[in-house]
Amino acid sequence: MSKVKDLREWHEQATPEQRNQLVELLGGPTVRVSLYQLRTDSSKRYHREASAARAGKIEEAIANIAKGDNTVPILTRGDICSACHSCHYWRDKNG
């Protein structure tokens, strides 16, 4: 398992099967578009930032995929959401 810095990097390193598993765990095909928006460069007009709740769901889904597959790149909620990244609870746990 390798640690990645953001959702875009996770998407690049994950296999198609792992990406499909993430979509299914998060609610199905309509989630694919929102994940695309979350992983785009912040300079793009269609970029979105995940809420803390959404970032937590993504982190949990990735952790569930990783339980059965040690090749899954690891991503935490603090890597997805700036509010989580600035939270002292997350920083205390993740450095």
Phi and psi restraints in degrees (value plus and minus 20) as a CYANA .aco file:
   2 SER   PHI    -130.6   -90.6
   2 SER   PSI     128.2   168.2
   3 LYS   PHI    -109.3   -69.3
   3 LYS   PSI     114.4   154.4
   4 VAL   PHI    -137.1   -97.1
   4 VAL   PSI     143.1   183.1
   5 LYS   PHI    -114.5   -74.5
   5 LYS   PSI     -40.0     0.0
   6 ASP   PHI    -180.4  -140.4
   6 ASP   PSI     155.0   195.0
   7 LEU   PHI     -85.8   -45.8
   7 LEU   PSI     -52.8   -12.8
   8 ARG   PHI     -83.2   -43.2
   8 ARG   PSI     -66.5   -26.5
   9 GLU   PHI     -85.5   -45.5
   9 GLU   PSI     -58.2   -18.2
  10 TRP   PHI     -79.7   -39.7
  10 TRP   PSI     -65.9   -25.9
  11 HIS   PHI     -81.5   -41.5
  11 HIS   PSI     -58.6   -18.6
  12 GLU   PHI     -88.7   -48.7
  12 GLU   PSI     -55.4   -15.4
  13 GLN   PHI    -108.6   -68.6
  13 GLN   PSI     -43.9    -3.9
  14 ALA   PHI     -94.4   -54.4
  14 ALA   PSI     132.0   172.0
  15 THR   PHI     -97.5   -57.5
  15 THR   PSI     141.7   181.7
  16 PRO   PHI     -76.0   -36.0
  16 PRO   PSI     -58.1   -18.1
  17 GLU   PHI     -83.8   -43.8
  17 GLU   PSI     -62.6   -22.6
  18 GLN   PHI     -85.1   -45.1
  18 GLN   PSI     -60.4   -20.4
  19 ARG   PHI     -83.6   -43.6
  19 ARG   PSI     -60.9   -20.9
  20 ASN   PHI     -86.4   -46.4
  20 ASN   PSI     -57.9   -17.9
  21 GLN   PHI     -81.4   -41.4
  21 GLN   PSI     -62.1   -22.1
  22 LEU   PHI     -80.7   -40.7
  22 LEU   PSI     -66.4   -26.4
  23 VAL   PHI     -79.3   -39.3
  23 VAL   PSI     -65.3   -25.3
  24 GLU   PHI     -84.6   -44.6
  24 GLU   PSI     -62.2   -22.2
  25 LEU   PHI     -86.7   -46.7
  25 LEU   PSI     -47.6    -7.6
  26 LEU   PHI    -111.2   -71.2
  26 LEU   PSI     -23.8    16.2
  27 GLY   PHI     110.9   150.9
  27 GLY   PSI     -17.1    22.9
  28 GLY   PHI      86.4   126.4
  28 GLY   PSI    -189.5  -149.5
  29 PRO   PHI     -76.3   -36.3
  29 PRO   PSI     -53.5   -13.5
  30 THR   PHI     -88.1   -48.1
  30 THR   PSI     -40.0     0.0
  31 VAL   PHI     -90.9   -50.9
  31 VAL   PSI     -46.8    -6.8
  32 ARG   PHI     -75.7   -35.7
  32 ARG   PSI     -60.9   -20.9
  33 VAL   PHI     -86.2   -46.2
  33 VAL   PSI     -64.1   -24.1
  34 SER   PHI     -86.9   -46.9
  34 SER   PSI     -55.0   -15.0
  35 LEU   PHI     -85.3   -45.3
  35 LEU   PSI     -56.8   -16.8
  36 TYR   PHI     -81.6   -41.6
  36 TYR   PSI     -64.7   -24.7
  37 GLN   PHI     -84.9   -44.9
  37 GLN   PSI     -56.0   -16.0
  38 LEU   PHI     -90.7   -50.7
  38 LEU   PSI     -47.6    -7.6
  39 ARG   PHI    -115.5   -75.5
  39 ARG   PSI     -23.1    16.9
  40 THR   PHI     -94.7   -54.7
  40 THR   PSI     139.3   179.3
  41 ASP   PHI     -80.9   -40.9
  41 ASP   PSI     118.9   158.9
  42 SER   PHI     -84.6   -44.6
  42 SER   PSI     -33.2     6.8
  43 SER   PHI     -99.2   -59.2
  43 SER   PSI     -33.8     6.2
  44 LYS   PHI     -98.7   -58.7
  44 LYS   PSI     124.5   164.5
  45 ARG   PHI     -89.3   -49.3
  45 ARG   PSI     -41.6    -1.6
  46 TYR   PHI    -117.3   -77.3
  46 TYR   PSI     -10.0    30.0
  47 HIS   PHI     -89.0   -49.0
  47 HIS   PSI     120.1   160.1
  48 ARG   PHI    -150.1  -110.1
  48 ARG   PSI     132.1   172.1
  49 GLU   PHI    -126.7   -86.7
  49 GLU   PSI     119.5   159.5
  50 ALA   PHI     -90.8   -50.8
  50 ALA   PSI     123.3   163.3
  51 SER   PHI     -91.4   -51.4
  51 SER   PSI     147.8   187.8
  52 ALA   PHI     -81.8   -41.8
  52 ALA   PSI     -59.7   -19.7
  53 ALA   PHI     -84.6   -44.6
  53 ALA   PSI     -64.2   -24.2
  54 ARG   PHI     -85.5   -45.5
  54 ARG   PSI     -62.1   -22.1
  55 ALA   PHI     -81.0   -41.0
  55 ALA   PSI     -58.9   -18.9
  56 GLY   PHI     -84.0   -44.0
  56 GLY   PSI     -60.2   -20.2
  57 LYS   PHI     -86.6   -46.6
  57 LYS   PSI     -59.5   -19.5
  58 ILE   PHI     -85.8   -45.8
  58 ILE   PSI     -65.2   -25.2
  59 GLU   PHI     -79.0   -39.0
  59 GLU   PSI     -65.1   -25.1
  60 GLU   PHI     -84.1   -44.1
  60 GLU   PSI     -61.9   -21.9
  61 ALA   PHI     -83.7   -43.7
  61 ALA   PSI     -63.7   -23.7
  62 ILE   PHI     -83.2   -43.2
  62 ILE   PSI     -60.6   -20.6
  63 ALA   PHI     -82.9   -42.9
  63 ALA   PSI     -58.5   -18.5
  64 ASN   PHI     -85.6   -45.6
  64 ASN   PSI     -59.8   -19.8
  65 ILE   PHI     -85.0   -45.0
  65 ILE   PSI     -60.2   -20.2
  66 ALA   PHI     -88.3   -48.3
  66 ALA   PSI     -42.3    -2.3
  67 LYS   PHI     -78.2   -38.2
  67 LYS   PSI     -56.5   -16.5
  68 GLY   PHI    -122.2   -82.2
  68 GLY   PSI     -18.0    22.0
  69 ASP   PHI    -171.6  -131.6
  69 ASP   PSI      88.9   128.9
  70 ASN   PHI     -99.2   -59.2
  70 ASN   PSI     -14.4    25.6
  71 THR   PHI    -114.8   -74.8
  71 THR   PSI     -24.1    15.9
  72 VAL   PHI     -90.2   -50.2
  72 VAL   PSI     105.6   145.6
  73 PRO   PHI     -83.8   -43.8
  73 PRO   PSI     122.5   162.5
  74 ILE   PHI    -116.6   -76.6
  74 ILE   PSI     116.3   156.3
  75 LEU   PHI    -160.0  -120.0
  75 LEU   PSI     114.2   154.2
  76 THR   PHI    -128.6   -88.6
  76 THR   PSI     144.9   184.9
  77 ARG   PHI     -80.6   -40.6
  77 ARG   PSI     -51.2   -11.2
  78 GLY   PHI     -89.3   -49.3
  78 GLY   PSI     -40.6    -0.6
  79 ASP   PHI    -103.0   -63.0
  79 ASP   PSI     -36.6     3.4
  80 ILE   PHI    -122.0   -82.0
  80 ILE   PSI     -54.7   -14.7
  81 CYS   PHI    -146.3  -106.3
  81 CYS   PSI     106.6   146.6
  82 SER   PHI     -86.7   -46.7
  82 SER   PSI     -51.5   -11.5
  83 ALA   PHI     -84.7   -44.7
  83 ALA   PSI     -62.2   -22.2
  84 CYS   PHI     -85.8   -45.8
  84 CYS   PSI     -60.2   -20.2
  85 HIS   PHI     -82.7   -42.7
  85 HIS   PSI     -53.3   -13.3
  86 SER   PHI    -107.2   -67.2
  86 SER   PSI     -26.4    13.6
  87 CYS   PHI     -93.2   -53.2
  87 CYS   PSI     112.4   152.4
  88 HIS   PHI     -86.4   -46.4
  88 HIS   PSI     -46.5    -6.5
  89 TYR   PHI     -85.4   -45.4
  89 TYR   PSI     -64.8   -24.8
  90 TRP   PHI     -86.4   -46.4
  90 TRP   PSI     -64.2   -24.2
  91 ARG   PHI     -83.1   -43.1
  91 ARG   PSI     -59.4   -19.4
  92 ASP   PHI     -82.8   -42.8
  92 ASP   PSI     -56.4   -16.4
  93 LYS   PHI     -99.7   -59.7
  93 LYS   PSI     -55.3   -15.3
  94 ASN   PHI    -132.8   -92.8
  94 ASN   PSI     -20.4    19.6
